[in-house]
Amino acid sequence: MAIFGTVIGIDNTNGDMIYRVLMAQTNIDGSNISGEWQFRKMLMSKDDLVNSLNRTKYINVCIENNSIKGQAGSLDRFKIDSSKCNMRPVVILSELITSDDRTVGYKIVTYNGEVKNIILKELIAYCNRVTKSGGVPIQNAIFTPETDGVKAHIKSYPHITFFKETLQTNKNKYAEQTKTSTAKNNKALTKLEEVFSKEQIAELRAGKQDGVEIKIYANPALTPKQMRVLRKGLKQGVNVRPIAIPEYKPECMTFYIADLANGCDIRSYLSPKYSLYQLSELSLAAEAGLDISKIGNPKLTPTEMQEMRERMQSSLYKNIEVANDGSWKSWR
């Protein structure tokens, strides 16, 4: 078990700087964290913090030229202008990732010493609110709002790496990986009038006008509506090959295309056996980094999936117990 500290806020009390500190204990291997956490919060004077820094690693402060300095964002970022924004910045303790290194959330600590796991989209929403109010959302990270088509995102400071916690999940045995036979579709295109209906031919011609690869959806077994959905997906720049087969309902194709356009990895919930409402639950589970194998059975109703997903999500994304001595003054 390793111990590290974090400054989570600074108060000026009658001219004296009082540092709000969270001490954390967990298993650390490089930048990877596994196992349980233990937390304790306390208040420290400048001398107390200097003494602590000489004994313990801190993730966002260090001693430089006999002074306490921020090493992942300036400590001035803790200051607030109450005339603009009274929301104080949080500090990131770790990044929650999936086995394929996809960030799904963070473990954060607030000015009041509250530790919790938070889903990425919820932290992004918080960052947007604080930024629009003129405040700093995160002390030890850089938040960039959405601009010119680039999604809002959070990143660490240069030369600083967040601790990473990998969420354990299992493969969804009900997911299916399909492959579109463009060779067979190419052959069908040579017999256009013979094998395609007028409505299908109209979609193929529209695809040519759009400049997309019509061979991907040139399957006579696809309905004109399915072709239209696939064509529009290709026009968006989405790789629709995994769903370009007749077994997928048009509304499910549309759902997958929307997720793909938003950068989602649909492989864990890719199957024509899922209904639209089941896909909604599975997509939310994947976004949160939950174990889809536990709710991936197509025989489950959407309501059953929702109830199971919400239980798993509330078990993972929650406030975590933090010990203190009542006055935040000692943990020696």
FENJOMO-V656428 format. One record per residue. N is the residue number from 1. RES is the residue in three letters. PSI is psi in whole degrees, -180 to 180 (none if undefined). OMEGA is omega in radians with two decimals (none if undefined). D_LAST is the distance of its C-alpha to the last C-alpha in Angstrom with 2 decimals. Layout:
n->(N/N)
res->(RES/RES)
psi->(PSI/PSI)
omega->(OMEGA/OMEGA)
d_last->(D_LAST/D_LAST)
This chain:
n->(1/2/3/4/5/6/7/8/9/10/11/12/13/14/15/16/17/18/19/20/21/22/23/24/25/26/27/28/29/30/31/32/33/34/35/36/37/38/39/40/41/42/43/44/45/46/47/48/49/50/51/52/53/54/55/56/57/58/59/60/61/62/63/64/65/66/67/68/69/70/71/72/73/74/75/76/77/78/79/80/81/82/83/84/85/86/87/88/89/90/91/92/93/94/95/96/97/98/99/100/101/102/103/104/105/106/107/108/109/110/111/112/113/114/115/116/117/118/119/120/121/122/123/124/125/126/127/128/129/130/131/132/133/134/135/136/137/138/139/140/141/142/143/144/145/146/147/148/149/150/151/152/153/154/155/156/157/158/159/160/161/162/163/164/165/166/167/168/169/170/171/172/173/174/175/176/177/178/179/180/181/182/183/184/185/186/187/188/189/190/191/192/193/194/195/196/197/198/199/200/201/202/203/204/205/206/207/208/209/210/211/212/213/214/215/216/217/218/219/220/221/222/223/224/225/226/227/228/229/230/231/232/233/234/235/236/237/238/239/240/241/242/243/244/245/246/247/248/249/250/251/252/253/254/255/256/257/258/259/260/261/262/263/264/265/266/267/268/269/270/271/272/273/274/275/276/277/278/279/280/281/282/283/284/285/286/287/288/289/290/291/292/293/294/295/296/297/298/299/300/301/302/303/304/305/306/307/308/309/310/311/312/313/314/315/316/317/318/319/320/321/322/323/324/325/326/327/328/329/330/331/332)
res->(MET/ALA/ILE/PHE/GLY/THR/VAL/ILE/GLY/ILE/ASP/ASN/THR/ASN/GLY/ASP/MET/ILE/TYR/ARG/VAL/LEU/MET/ALA/GLN/THR/ASN/ILE/ASP/GLY/SER/ASN/ILE/SER/GLY/GLU/TRP/GLN/PHE/ARG/LYS/MET/LEU/MET/SER/LYS/ASP/ASP/LEU/VAL/ASN/SER/LEU/ASN/ARG/THR/LYS/TYR/ILE/ASN/VAL/CYS/ILE/GLU/ASN/ASN/SER/ILE/LYS/GLY/GLN/ALA/GLY/SER/LEU/ASP/ARG/PHE/LYS/ILE/ASP/SER/SER/LYS/CYS/ASN/MET/ARG/PRO/VAL/VAL/ILE/LEU/SER/GLU/LEU/ILE/THR/SER/ASP/ASP/ARG/THR/VAL/GLY/TYR/LYS/ILE/VAL/THR/TYR/ASN/GLY/GLU/VAL/LYS/ASN/ILE/ILE/LEU/LYS/GLU/LEU/ILE/ALA/TYR/CYS/ASN/ARG/VAL/THR/LYS/SER/GLY/GLY/VAL/PRO/ILE/GLN/ASN/ALA/ILE/PHE/THR/PRO/GLU/THR/ASP/GLY/VAL/LYS/ALA/HIS/ILE/LYS/SER/TYR/PRO/HIS/ILE/THR/PHE/PHE/LYS/GLU/THR/LEU/GLN/THR/ASN/LYS/ASN/LYS/TYR/ALA/GLU/GLN/THR/LYS/THR/SER/THR/ALA/LYS/ASN/ASN/LYS/ALA/LEU/THR/LYS/LEU/GLU/GLU/VAL/PHE/SER/LYS/GLU/GLN/ILE/ALA/GLU/LEU/ARG/ALA/GLY/LYS/GLN/ASP/GLY/VAL/GLU/ILE/LYS/ILE/TYR/ALA/ASN/PRO/ALA/LEU/THR/PRO/LYS/GLN/MET/ARG/VAL/LEU/ARG/LYS/GLY/LEU/LYS/GLN/GLY/VAL/ASN/VAL/ARG/PRO/ILE/ALA/ILE/PRO/GLU/TYR/LYS/PRO/GLU/CYS/MET/THR/PHE/TYR/ILE/ALA/ASP/LEU/ALA/ASN/GLY/CYS/ASP/ILE/ARG/SER/TYR/LEU/SER/PRO/LYS/TYR/SER/LEU/TYR/GLN/LEU/SER/GLU/LEU/SER/LEU/ALA/ALA/GLU/ALA/GLY/LEU/ASP/ILE/SER/LYS/ILE/GLY/ASN/PRO/LYS/LEU/THR/PRO/THR/GLU/MET/GLN/GLU/MET/ARG/GLU/ARG/MET/GLN/SER/SER/LEU/TYR/LYS/ASN/ILE/GLU/VAL/ALA/ASN/ASP/GLY/SER/TRP/LYS/SER/TRP/ARG)
psi->(134/152/135/158/163/129/127/1/158/130/144/106/104/42/-9/135/122/126/128/125/140/126/136/145/127/-180/124/129/98/-116/6/139/139/155/-170/158/153/134/148/135/151/166/143/142/173/-44/-39/-43/-41/-45/-41/-40/-28/-16/-27/144/135/145/-14/3/159/174/126/121/45/18/153/123/150/135/-3/75/140/147/-15/-18/-17/-20/143/149/98/-18/-19/-49/128/13/125/150/149/171/134/127/-39/162/129/120/161/176/-22/22/31/126/125/-11/-173/155/122/163/139/173/-32/5/20/127/134/157/135/136/145/-49/-30/-37/-39/-43/-42/-45/-40/-43/-47/-44/-43/-25/-1/14/179/119/-37/130/-42/25/164/124/129/115/164/131/136/45/-7/125/150/140/163/136/156/163/155/140/8/133/129/146/147/134/119/124/129/121/161/159/136/108/-13/-9/146/131/115/162/128/131/90/-25/-45/-38/-38/-40/-40/-32/-24/-13/47/-56/-23/-38/-15/147/170/-40/-39/-42/-37/-39/-37/-41/-37/-37/-38/-41/-34/-14/27/167/96/-18/-20/-34/16/56/116/-21/-14/142/160/-37/-42/-43/-41/-44/-45/-41/-45/-34/-44/-38/-29/-10/17/139/102/3/-42/-20/10/53/153/-21/-22/130/148/-40/-31/-38/-46/-41/-48/-42/-41/-43/-43/-40/-27/9/15/149/107/-1/-32/-14/34/109/137/-6/-13/141/171/-42/-32/-42/-37/-44/-42/-37/-42/-40/-43/-40/-35/-2/25/165/97/-24/-24/-19/11/-1/119/-15/-15/142/159/-37/-41/-43/-44/-46/-41/-41/-45/-36/-46/-41/-43/-25/-30/-49/91/168/144/139/135/124/154/167/13/-26/4/34/-11/138/86/none)
omega->(3.12/3.13/3.00/-3.10/3.12/2.97/-3.06/3.11/3.14/3.11/3.05/-3.10/-3.13/3.11/3.12/3.13/3.08/-3.07/3.02/-3.00/2.99/3.02/-3.10/3.11/-3.13/3.09/-3.11/3.05/-3.02/3.06/-3.10/-3.13/3.09/3.09/-3.07/3.06/2.93/-3.08/3.00/3.14/-3.09/3.02/-3.14/2.95/3.11/-3.13/3.11/-3.11/3.11/3.12/3.14/3.13/3.11/-3.11/-2.94/3.07/3.04/-3.07/-3.10/3.08/3.09/3.05/3.14/-3.10/3.10/3.11/3.08/-3.09/3.01/3.12/3.03/-3.02/-3.12/3.05/3.05/3.13/3.07/-3.12/3.10/3.03/-3.03/3.11/3.13/-3.04/3.13/3.09/-3.10/-3.12/3.02/3.07/3.10/3.08/3.13/3.12/3.12/-3.06/3.04/-3.12/3.09/3.01/3.08/3.14/-3.14/-3.13/-3.13/2.91/-3.06/3.05/-3.11/3.09/-3.13/3.09/3.09/-3.14/3.10/2.97/-3.09/3.11/-3.08/-3.06/3.11/3.09/3.09/3.13/3.09/-3.13/3.11/-3.13/-3.10/-3.12/3.13/3.12/3.11/-3.12/3.08/-3.06/-3.07/-3.12/-2.99/3.10/3.13/3.07/3.10/3.11/3.13/3.12/3.03/3.08/3.09/-3.07/3.04/-3.09/3.13/3.09/3.12/3.06/3.11/3.10/3.08/3.13/3.06/2.90/-3.11/3.03/-3.13/3.12/-3.08/3.10/3.10/-3.14/3.08/-3.07/-3.12/3.11/-3.09/3.09/-3.11/-3.14/3.13/3.14/-3.14/3.10/3.12/3.12/3.10/3.14/3.13/-3.13/3.11/3.12/-2.97/-3.05/-3.07/-2.97/-3.11/3.06/3.13/-3.13/3.11/3.12/3.12/3.12/3.11/3.11/3.09/3.10/3.09/3.12/3.12/3.14/-3.14/3.12/-3.07/3.14/-3.14/-3.14/3.13/3.13/-3.11/-3.12/3.09/3.06/3.07/3.14/3.09/3.12/-3.11/3.13/-3.13/3.12/-3.14/3.07/3.10/3.12/3.08/-3.09/-3.12/3.05/-3.06/-3.09/-3.10/-3.08/-3.08/3.08/-3.02/-3.07/-3.13/3.08/-3.11/-3.11/3.09/3.04/-3.13/3.14/3.14/-3.13/3.11/3.12/3.13/3.13/3.12/3.07/-3.13/3.02/-3.02/-3.00/-3.08/3.11/-3.13/3.10/3.09/-3.13/-3.12/3.02/3.14/-3.10/3.04/3.13/3.12/3.14/-3.12/3.11/3.10/3.12/3.13/3.13/-3.13/-3.14/-3.12/-3.12/-3.08/-3.13/-3.10/-3.13/-2.99/-3.13/-3.12/3.13/3.07/3.06/3.07/3.13/3.10/3.09/-3.12/-3.12/3.14/3.13/-3.11/3.09/3.13/-3.09/-3.14/3.10/-3.11/-3.07/-3.04/3.02/-3.08/-3.06/3.10/-3.14/3.01/-3.11/3.14/-3.12/3.13/-2.99/-3.11/2.87/-3.03/none)
d_last->(16.53/15.11/12.20/13.21/12.58/15.34/16.30/18.41/19.84/20.22/21.40/23.35/22.89/25.52/25.39/21.62/20.02/17.21/15.72/15.24/12.84/12.84/10.67/13.12/13.59/17.22/19.96/21.10/24.35/25.28/25.36/25.96/23.62/24.49/23.27/20.93/18.04/14.82/13.47/10.93/11.83/10.54/12.20/11.52/13.96/15.63/13.99/10.42/11.79/13.61/10.77/9.07/12.67/13.17/10.74/11.27/14.63/15.48/18.75/20.17/18.96/19.02/19.62/23.36/25.19/22.16/21.95/19.91/22.39/22.92/23.76/25.08/26.93/26.69/24.03/27.19/27.70/25.20/27.70/30.28/33.78/34.24/37.98/38.03/35.17/32.37/30.75/27.42/26.71/24.70/22.71/23.81/21.29/24.07/27.83/29.56/32.59/35.46/36.64/39.06/36.31/37.28/34.63/34.75/31.60/28.01/24.55/23.50/20.94/22.23/21.32/20.46/17.93/20.62/20.80/24.26/26.80/29.80/33.26/34.35/37.30/35.23/32.79/35.88/37.42/34.35/34.40/38.11/37.71/35.08/37.02/40.27/38.69/37.72/33.98/31.55/30.69/27.97/25.75/25.29/28.75/32.40/34.56/38.31/40.64/43.80/46.48/49.90/49.48/46.05/43.64/40.53/37.59/33.96/32.98/30.07/30.26/32.11/30.28/27.44/27.45/25.93/24.29/27.03/27.16/30.61/32.06/34.02/37.65/40.94/44.35/46.59/49.66/51.77/51.44/54.56/55.02/58.57/60.60/63.40/66.60/67.70/70.49/72.09/71.59/73.26/76.22/76.44/76.61/79.82/81.42/80.13/83.05/83.48/80.00/78.35/79.34/80.14/76.81/74.92/76.95/76.08/72.36/72.93/74.93/72.28/69.76/72.01/72.18/68.37/68.18/66.08/66.62/68.94/69.15/65.69/67.16/70.83/70.84/73.89/71.92/69.62/70.84/71.53/68.55/66.22/67.69/67.11/63.43/62.96/64.97/62.88/59.70/61.12/62.09/58.42/57.54/56.00/56.55/58.40/59.56/57.23/58.87/62.44/64.00/66.15/63.81/61.37/62.36/62.71/60.03/57.56/58.56/57.84/54.37/53.50/54.88/52.73/49.58/50.68/51.41/47.84/46.48/45.70/45.98/48.46/48.84/46.68/48.90/52.22/55.05/58.34/57.70/55.16/56.40/55.35/53.10/51.49/50.83/49.10/46.56/46.13/45.69/42.93/41.21/41.53/40.21/37.02/36.66/37.42/39.14/42.78/44.08/43.07/45.28/47.84/50.69/53.65/54.82/51.93/52.94/51.18/49.85/48.41/46.80/45.35/43.86/42.30/41.01/39.43/37.66/36.26/35.30/33.51/31.60/30.39/30.15/27.97/24.81/21.78/19.35/16.08/13.51/12.14/11.52/14.88/14.10/11.81/9.61/6.01/3.76/0.00)
